Amino acid sequence: MSETTPQAIKGDIHKELRHDSAAKHVSGGARYIDDLPERRDMLHICLGQSSCAHGKILSMDLDAVRAAPGVIAVATAADIPGVNDVSPFAGDDPLFATDTVSFHGQSLFAVAAETRDQARKAVTLAKVVYEELPALITVDDAMAAESYVEDPQLMTQGDAAQALKTAPRTLNGRLRIGGQDHFYLEGQIAMAEPREDGDVHVWSSTQNPTEVQHLVAHVLALPNNAVTVEVRRMGGGFGGKETHPSLYAAAAALMARLTGRAVKFRADRDDDMIMTGKRHDFRIDYEVGFTDQGKIHGLKLAFASRCGYSVDLSPAINDRAMFHADNCYFLGDVEITSYRCRTHTVSNTAFRGFGGPQGMIAIERILDEVAHDCGLDPLEVRKANLYGEGTGLTTPYGMTVEDNIAPQLIEKLDKTSDYQARLRQVAAFNAQNTYVKKGLALTPVKFGISFTLLHLNQAGALVHIYSDGSVHLNHGGTEMGQGLFTKVAQVVANEFQIDINRIKISATNTDKVPNTSPTAASSGSDLNGMAALDAAQTLKGRLIAFAAKKYNCAADHISFRNNHVYIENREISFDALVKQAYLGRVSLSSTGFYKTPKIHYDRARHKGRPFFYFAYGAAVAEVIIDRLTGENRILRVDILHDAGKSLNPAIDKGQIEGGFIQGAGWLTTEELVYDDSGVLRTHAPSTYKIPTSADRPPVMKIDLWDGENREMTIKRSKAVGEPPFMLANAVHCALTQAVRHCGDDHSFPSLNAPATPEEILSKIDP
C-alpha cells in the first residue's frame, strides 16, 4: 500500500480512495506472475491437446516429442505420483486424459523445454491415433440423448399447472442465451519451484489458492502443508480462475517435481480459450399465464444448460440460475426445472453472476412479452409484479425477502432518468425514421449474496503491528483488480484510526492464512473484511488493556483518533503506544475469523435461506439499431445501484461500470461458435469480440442508492462484484423493443443473445 495516494484519511471509511495498485497498473509497475524473476535453469511447459472431441485413444507416440530440440522431460498420466485429477470435487477432471478423450483440446501430456517456443513446437510432433465416437456438442444434442452431469432438478412454489389452466391469458416461447469467455487480460499462468523435502512453492493466477494447494498436493501425493500457493494479484479473473487454474498449476508442479527445476506455464491465448470453460449457454423454454393487467398468474420454466464433459461447478451454477429466475418479482405459482447437460465440449465453469444472469434474463424476456400481449408499457408490468407491490414476499426456494427496496429504487430511477418523457421521445423518433429505430428499457436487479455451499462462507485474516506502529495485513481474499485489498485495508485503518498508507498488504499465501474460500460469489469484502476487523479488534483490545493498566484508567476512557490514542487527559501517538506495548511484552499479532450467519439450505428440497441478503439495482438503457444491417449502439445508460453503505464509492462505481459493460458484451457481441465436430472457432481476439472503450455509451450516469445494509455486514456495505453485471439486461430488452418497432408491432421478436447484428437482422421483418 506504499503507493497509496497521500490522502491523510485518519481512519476514515466510506471514502473515495484510489485502488492500492492503480498507479502501478497504469505505469507498468504492477508485478504479475510473468513479471517475476526467472531462475536461470527455469523450464517452460506446454500441453499436448486432443484433436478429437470424443474418442478412444488407440495409440500415443511421443518419441519425436522427447527428441525435439530443447526438450528436457515429457509427462503423461503414468508419471503422476498421486491422483490424476484436478476437479473441484467430483473427481472427473483428469490432468491428462488416458483411455478416452472427451472434448477437443483436452490435455494429453506435458512437455518441459528450455524455452517456451521449443515446448510449443515439440507438442505438435505427437502422433495420436483415435477411434472417434459420437459427440454431443449442443444443448439440443444432450437433451435428445438425455445426457446430464446430474439428475434434473425441480423447484416449485404453489401450483403452476393449475394456475396456467385458469389464467386469463397464456404465452409460451423459447430463448437461447449464449456463453461467454472470461477474456481476462492476464491469461492462465503458473510457476512452480521445488523446495526442500519434496515441498513445492507455486505461484498461480487463481481466485482459489487453497483449492490449487489441495489439488497440487493431490496430484503429487503430498500433504497439504508441503505445498504453498501464492498470488499477489491477477490481471482479471471473473470466475475463470476459480477452478481451472488447478490444471496449469498441477502441470507446472508435476514437472518441477520430475525435473528438480523451476517451471513456468504461460498459456497461449488460443490454447487458454480452447482449454478453459466459459459461461454456461442456456436454452430456456417457458409457459406463462397472466392477467389483462400483466400480472403473472402462473409460470413454468425449463432451463437447459451446456455443462461440458465434467461436473466442475455446474450443479451450483445451475442452482443459482433457478434461485434468480424470479429476479425482483413474486412468482406465487411457479415450476422451475433445470437440466444440466453433459456434452463433449470443455466443461463450463464459474463466471461473474454464476448462473444468475441466465435466470434473470429469462424473466425479463417473459415480462416484455407479457407487456406486448397486453398492450402495456413493460415498466408498468414490471412494477405490477414486484415483491411487496400487492404481492407476496416468498421466493420460489422459500426465503422471505426482508430487505426489499426494489420498488423505491425503481421509482427513483424512473424519475431521475426521465424515463416517461424519453419513452415518448423514442416513439416520436421511430415514427419519423424508417431505417434506424430506437429502444428504451428499464430493468431491475435483485441478487443474492452468499456462497450456496455453506462451508465456503468463512474467512480468515492475519494482522501484525510492528514495534514502529506500521501494520501488516494478510487475508484469504485474492486481488484480481476489483479493489478488495484497498477495501480491507480501509477497514483495518478505520479500526486503528490510522492513515491507510501505514498498512502493508502482502500477497495471498496459503502458509499465512489456511483453508481459505475462493474469492467469488461477490463475498470478498464481506468475508475478508469481517475477518480482518476481528483480528484488528483483538489487537486494539490488547492495546487498550495495556494502556488502562499502565496509566491506571478505565478502558472506556481510552479512544483512538487521528493516528493518536487518547487516555483520559493524556494524548500519545499510536506509534508510541505500540512501542510501549512491545516493551511490555504484549502480543502484537492476531488472527481473525468470520462466518456468515443466518444462512441454511436444504438442496434436496431446494428450500431454505441460501443468501444472507440481497443487493439491488436498476438500469435504463437507450439503444439504436440499423434495420438494414442489424448494427446497433448503446446511446445512454442511467444506473442506480445499491452498494449499501459503500466502503469505497469510487471503487464500487468502477465495478458497476465494468460489470455493466461486461454484461452488455455477453448480450450483444461475445459469440462463442463451435463447429459440428466440437472445435471452438472463436478462440482468439480476431474472432471473438469483447466490448472496447468505443462500445461504452456516450452518456453513462451511475449513482449509488442512499442506504445501508439492514444486515450486520462489514460497515453495513453490500457486495458489488456480480450484481452490476445483470444491469445490462436493460440493453437486451431495449434492443428487443427496437427490433419490435421495425415490424408491424403485432408480433413480438424472439431475439436471442448475443444480439449480434446477424441475430438482430434475422428477427427484423423484411
N, C-alpha and C positions, 0 to 999 in steps of 0.2 A: 504493500500500500504506500510505499515511499514516494510514488509519483502522483499521489492524490493531490488535486488542486489545493493550494494553501488557503482553504476556507476554514477559519477557526470556528468549527461548528460547536465547540464547547458542549459536547454531549447531545446536540440536537438530533432529533429523528423526525421522520416525515418531511425531510427537506430534499430539495433537488441537488444531489451531489452527483458528479460525473462518475462513470464506471471506473473502477480502480485501474483497469488496463487500457483505458481509452487512448491516452497519449501513446502508449506502446503499440496499440493496434494501428494507428494511423502513421506512425513513424517507422514501423517495421521492427520495433524493439521487442515486441511480444514473442516469447520463445515457445514454439510448438515442438513436438517430438522430432520433426525433421530438422529443426534448428539446433538440436543438442549436439555437442561434440561427438564425433565418431572415433572409437578406438581404431588404432592403426590396423588391427587384424580383423576388423569387422567384416562379416559376410552379409550378403544380401540375398533374399529369397523370393521365389515366385512359385505359384501353384500351377500344376498341370490341371486342366479343366476338361470335363466331359464335353464331347461334341454331339452327344445324343441325349434327348430329353428323357427317354425311358428305355432301358435295355439291360441285358446281361453282359457283363464283361467276360468275353471269351479268352482274351489274352491281353497282356500289357508288357510290351518290350521296352525297357528303359536303358538298354545298353548304350545307345547313341547319346542319350541324355547324360549318362555318367561320364562318357568320354569327351563331352563337349569342352571347349576351352574355358578355363576358369572354374569349372565345377568342382566343389570340394565334397559335397555329400548330396545324396538323394534319399528321401524318406517316403515310405509308404505305410499303410496300416500295420504291416508286420514289424515296423520299427518302433511302434508306440509301446512304452513300458507299462503304461496304465490302461485306461479305458478309452476306446476310440469313440469319444462322444463329446460334443461341445454344445449340447442343447441346454436351455434354461431349466428344464425339469423333466421332460418326457423321455429322455434317453434315446432320441431318434434322429439326432443330427451328427452323423459321423464326421470326424475331422477329415478322413479320407474314405471315399467310397471303396467298397471291397468287391462284392459279387455283382451288385446291381447299381446302376445309376438312375437317379430319379428326377433330375432336371438338367437342362442344358447349362453348362457352366459349373456343375458340381465339382468340388476338388477331388483329385485322384491321388496326387503325390506332391511333394515339395522338393524344390531344388535350391541348394545353397551354393552361391558362387562368389567370386572375389568382387564382382561388380553387379549392379542391378541389370544392366544390359545383357551381361553374359547369362544371368539366370533366366531372363525373359526369352532369350534366343534358345536356350537349352530345352525349355519345356516344350517347344514346338517340334522337337525331334522324337518325341514319344510315339510309339506305334501301338495304338489301342484298337482292338477289334471287338465289336459289339454284335450281339444278336438283338436287333431293335424290336421293341414291344409296343403295343398300342399305347398312345399317350393321351391323357386327358389334359387339355390346355385351358379351356374356358370354364366359367361357372356353368354354362349350359351343358357342357360335356359332363361335368361332375354330377350335376343334378340328374341328368338322364341315367347315369350309371349308379346313382345313389352312393357316391364316393365321398365320405366325410372323415374329418380328423377326430370328431366325436359325435355322439348322437345328437340329432336335432333337439333344440331347447325350446320350451314354451313358457311364456309369461302372460298371465291373464289378470284382468280385473273386471268384475261384473260379468255380463253375458253378452258378448259381442254378436253371436249368431242371432239371438232373439232381437237385439236392438236393430240389427240390419234389416230384419224382416219387417219391423214396424216403422222404419224410418220413412219420413215423407219423400225424401229424395235419396238416390244412391248413385255412386260412381265407382268405377274400377279402372285401374291403369297399371302401368309398369314404368319404372325409372331405372336407368342404368347410370351408375356412378363409377368413374374410372379411378385407377390407382394413382400413386404419386411417388416419385423418387425423392429422397431426402435432400440430395444435392448439396450437402454440406460443403463449405469452402475447403476445409481440410478433409481429405479422404481418409479411408481406413488405414491405420498405421500402427505398428507395434515395434518395440525394440526390447531385446532381452539380453541380459548378461549373466553368465554363470557365476556363482559365488562359492564360498567355502562350503564344505559338507554336502555338496549336491544342491544347495539352495539356488534360487534364481530370482533376479530382480527384473521386473517387467515394467516398461513404460508403455501405456496403452491409451489411445484416444477413445475413452469409454465413459459412458454415463454410469457405469455399474462396476467399479473397481473390485468389489467383493465377489461378484459373480465371476469375473475374469480370474481372480485369485483362486477360487474354488475349482474352476474348470481346468486351469493350467495344472493345479495340483492333481486333479483327477486324471488328466492325460499322462502326467509324468509319474504317477504313483507316489506322490509326496504328501505329507501332511500339510494342511493349510499354512502352518507357521513357517514352512520352508519357502513360501512364495510371497514376495512383496510386489504389490502393484501400485504404481504412482502415476498421477496425472495432474499437471498444473492447470492446463486449460485445453479446451478443444476449439477447433475452428468450426463450430456448429455441430449439432447432434440431432435434435428434433425427434428422438426416438430411435433413429437408425444406429445409434451407438449404445443401445441398451443391452441387446443380446448378441448382435452379430460381431462385435469386436473380439469375442472369445475365439473365433476361428483364426483370426490373424495373430492374436497373442499366443494361442496354443501352438500354432505352427512355428512362430519365432522361438518360443521357449523350448520346443522339442529339438529344433536344430541347434540351439545353444547347448542343450544337454548332450546331443550326439557328437558335436564337433569340439566342445570346450571353448568356443569362441563367441564373442558378441555377435548378435544377429539383428538385422533390421528388415522389416517387411513393410514397404510402402506400396500400396496397391495402385496400379494404373487406374485412371478414371473409368475407362471402359470395363475393365475387369471388376472394379468396385460395383458399378451399376448392374453388371450381369450376375454377380455372385451374392449380392445382398438383397434382402427383402424390401418391399415397398409398403405403402398404404394399401390396405385391402380394397379391391374393387368390389362393388356390390351390384346385384340385381335385386330390385325392390318391387314386389307386387303388392297392390293394396286394393281393398274394397272398403268404401266409406259410406255411411249413412248420415244424413244431416237434415236440418230443418230449413224452411224457406228463409230464415234469418242467418243461415250459415253456421248454426251451432251443431257440432258433431254429436251424432246420436249413437253411433257405433262404428268400430273400426277393426278391420283385420289387416295385419301387416305380415308379409313374409320376406325376411331378409336372407339372401343367399350370397355368401362372400367367397372369394378365391383366397384360400389359405395357403396354398402351395403344398409341397411334398411332405412337410412335417408339421408338428403341432405348434412349435415355437410359443408365442403368446396369444395365439388365435382364440382360445376359449375366453380369456379375459377381455380381449378387444371386442369380440362379438357380443359378450355380455354387456359391455358399455354401450354398444350401439343400441341394444334393447333398452338400457336404462335411459337413453336420451331420445328415444322415439317420441316422447311427449314434449320435449323442449319446455316451453313455458305454458303448455296447455293441458287442461284437465281432460283426461280420457276415462270417462266413467265405465264404459263398456268397451273393452279392448282385448284383442288377442294378438300377441306378437310371437311369431315363430321364426327361429333362427337356424339356418342351415350353414354349417361350417365346412366348405367344400375342399376336399383333398384333390389337388391337381399335380401334374408333372411340370411344375414351374417352381422357381425359387420360393422359399417359404416367406410369406409376407409377415410383417412384424410391427412393432410399435411405431406410431407416427403421431405427432402433435394432435391431440384430441382423442387418440386411442379408440377409434370407433365412434366416438360421439358425433363427429361431423356427419358421418354417413346416416346416423339415426336422425339427426336434426333436419338435414336437407329433405328427408322424406316427408316429414310432417309439414314443412314449409311448402313443398310442392302440392301436397294434398289440399292445404288451405287456400292456395292460389286457385286451384281448380274448382274448389267448392265456391269460392267467391265469384268466379267466372260463371258458373252454372246458375248462381242466384242473382247475377247482375249487380253485385255489390263491390265496393272497394275492398281489396284484400286486407287493408289495415283494419277496417271495420269488422271483418270476420275474425281476424286475429284477436282483437280486443274482446270479442264476444266469447272466445274460448279460453281466455287466460285463467289460470288458477286464481280462485278467490273473487272473480268477477261474476258472481251469481253461480259459481260452480264449486266443486269440492276442492280439497287440498291434499288428496292422497294420490301418490304416484302409482303407476301400474305395478311396481315392486313393493308397495305397501309402506313407503316412507311418507310421513306428513311433511309438507312444505311449510316450515315455520318462519322462514325469512323472506317471504315473497315481496319483492319490491318491483317486480316486472311492470305492473300496471302504472305505477307512478313514474318509473323510468321512461317507459314508452310515451306516456303523456307529455313528459317534459321534452323529449326529443322531437315529438310531433310538432311542438310549438317552436322550439329553438331552430329547427331545420326548415321551418316554413313549409312543411310537407303538403298541407292542403292547397296553398297557393301554387306551389310548384307542380302539383298534380294537374291543376288547371292549365298551367303554362305548358306542360308536356302534351296535354291533349290538344292545345291550340297549335303547338309546333307540328304535331303529327298530322293534323288536318291540313296544314299548309304545305307539307313536304311529302313528295311521293317516294323518293329513293333513299332517304335516310329517316330513321324513326328512333324515337327516344323511349326509354322505360324508366320507371321510378318504383322503388320498393323500400319498405321499412320492415325489417325482421329483428326479432329479439333473440337473446341467448340466455339459457339457464344451464349452467354446467356444474356437475357435482365434483366436489374436491375431496379426495382421499384415494389411496390405493384400495381397490376392491379386494385384494388379497390382504387379510387382516394383519399378518405379521410384518408386512412391509411398512406399516405406519409407525415407525420408530426411527430414532436418530440419536447419534452420539456426538460429542464435541470435546475438545481439549483446549484449555486456556492456561497459559503461563503468564505470570507477571515477573519480569526480571527485576533485579535489585535496583536498576536505574529508573524504573517506572514504565519502561516500554512493555508492550503486550504482544504476545504471540498467540495466534488463533488458528486452530485446525478443527475441521469438522468433516463429516462424511459426505457432504454435498460436493458436486463437481461443477466447475465453471465452464460453460460452453458458449459464453458471450452474453448470457441473459442477465448478468449483474448480481448473481447470488452472493459472491464473495463481498461485494460492496454492501449489500443489504445486511448481511450477518455482521459485518464489521460495524455498521451503524448501530446495531442492537447492542453490541458489547461496549462501544464508545458511549452510548447513551447510559448504560448501567453504571459505568465508572465515571461518567461525566468528564471525559477527556476528549481531546481532539482525535479525529479518526486517523490522521496521519501518524499517530503513535502506535497504531495497531498493524502488525505484520501478519498477513495470512499466508500460510505455507501450502504447498501442493497437497492435494488429497492423497492420502497414503495409507494403505491397509495396515502398516505397522504402527500407526499413531491412533487411529480410530477404527476398531474392528467391526465386522458384521454389519456393514452399512447397507442401507437400502439404495436402490438406484435413484439418481436424480431424475425423476419422472413424475407423472401424474400431477404436475403443477405444484408439487408439495415441497420443493427445495427450501424455500424460505420458511414455510410453516414448520417443517420438522427441524431443520438445522438451526434456524433462528431460535427456536424454543430450547433446543439442547444447549446452544451457546449461552443463552440467557441463564439457564440453570447453572452452568459452570461459573459464569461471571457472578451470579448472586451468591454462590458458595464462597468465592474468594472475597467478595465485598463483605459478606458476613464475618469472615475471619479477620479482615482489617478493622471492622467496626468493633468486634470483640476485643481485639488487641488494643485499639485506641481507648476504648472505655476503661479497660483495666489500667493502662499506662497513665491516663490523665484523670482517672478517678471520676468518671462521669457516667451518666446513663446512656445506654446505647441509642435511645431515641433522640438524644441531643446531638447526634453526630450526623452530618449530611455531606454529600459530595456535590460540588458545583464548580464549573468553570476551571477544571484542572486543579482544584483545591479541595481540601477537606476541612470542614468547619466543625470544631469540637467545642461546644458551648461558646465561649467568647474568644476562642483561640482559632487562628487560621494557619494551616500549613499546606504546603504543596502536596499533591498526590504523590510525587516522586519521593518527598521527604518521609511521608508515612510509610510508603513501601520499603524504603531503606531501613527505617526503624523496625518494621515488622520482620524483615530479613534478619537483622541483627538480633531480634528477639526470638528467632527460630520458629517463625510462623511459616507454614507451608504456603507457597505462592503458586501452586499448580493444582488444577482441579479438572476432573471430567464432568460432563453434563449429559443428561439423558432426557428424552421426551418420547411419549407415546400418545397418539391421538385418542382422545376419549370418545365415548358415546357410540362408536360405530360397531355394527354387527350385521351379519348377513348369512342367511341360510340358502346356499346356492342350489340345493336340491329342490327347494320350493320357489326359488327366485323371489324371496321376500325378506325384508329387513331394512336396516338403515346403513347402506353402504357408504354414505357420504357424511362428513362432519358438517358441511354447509354447502351452499350453492353460490357461485359467482354469476352475476348478471351483466347484461349489456344489450345494446341495440344499435343498429346502423341503418342509415338511409343512403341508398346508392342510386345515382342517376347515370344512365348509360346511353350510348348511341350506337346504332348499327347501320351498316350499308346493306340494303336489301339486295343489291346486285352482286356483292362479293362475300357477304357474311362477316366482313371485318367489323370490329367493334372496339369501343373505348369506354373506359370509366371516366365520366366527366367530373363528378363531385361525390364526395363521401362525407357524411356527418356521423360521428360516433359519440355515444355517451356510454361509458363503461364503468362498471363497479369494481374498484380495487379495494373496497373497504377504506380504512384509514391508511392510505398508501405509505409504505415505508420510504419510498423514494419516487415521487411523481415523475421525475424526468426519465428514470429507467422504466417505470411502468408504461409511460406513454410510448417509449421506444418499442416495448414489447407489443403494445396494442397495434402500432403501425406495422411492425414487422409481421405479426401474426395475421393481420388483415390481408396484407399483400401476398403472403404465402397462401392463404386460403383462396384468394382471388386467382392465383396461379393454378391451384388444384382444379378450380371450377371453370377455367377459361382456356388455358394454354398448355398445361402439362399433360401430354398424352403419351401413355405407355402402349406400345404396339408390339404384340407377339405375333409371329407368323404361325402357320398351321403346324409347323414342326417344333414349336416351343422356343424358338430363338427370339430373344428380345432385340428388336430392330432399332429401338430408340435408346441407345446406350452411350451417348456422348452429347456434349453441348451442341454439336452440329445437327442433331436430330431430336433433341429434347429441349423444349423451350420453357425456361423459367422466367418469371417476371423480371424486368430490369427497371432501372430508375425511370426510364421513359414510360413505363406502364403505371407508375404512381399517378393517381388522379391529380389534375392541376389544382383542384381545390380539395383539401382534406382537413377537416376540423375534428379534433379529438379533445373531448372533455371528460373529466373524471366525475363520477357520481359523488355528491357530497353526503357521505355517510360513513358508518363504521360497521365492522362485522359484529353481529349480535353474539357470536360465539367467542370464546376466550382464545383467540389466535394470537400470534405474535404482534403485539401492539395494535390489535384489532384490525389488522390488514387482511386482505384477501389475495389468493393466488391469482397470478396474471399471465402465466406461461401459455396455457392452452386456450382458455375461453375466448380470447380475441380472434382466434383463427376462424371461429364459426360466425363472426360478424360478416364475413364475406358471403354468407348465404344470400345477403341482400343483393349482391351483384348478379348471381344466377337468377334470382327471382325477377330482378329488373330486366335482365336480358330476355327472359321468358315473356314479360309484358311487351317489350319492344317487338319481339317476333310476332306476338299476337296482333299488334297494331299493323303489321304488314299484310294481314289477310282480311277476310270479311268479318272478323270478330265473332263468327258463330262457333268456330272450333277452337279448342284450347291446344296449343302446341306442346307436344310431349318432348320438350328439349332435354336431352341428356347432358351429362357432364363428363369430360370438359366441353364447354360450349365453344369449341373452336369455330373458325369461320366456316369450315366444311359442315360441321354439325348444324350451325345456325342456318346456313343456306339450304340444307336438306329439309328444314322444317318450315321454310317460307313458301307459301303457295305461289306457284309460277304465274 
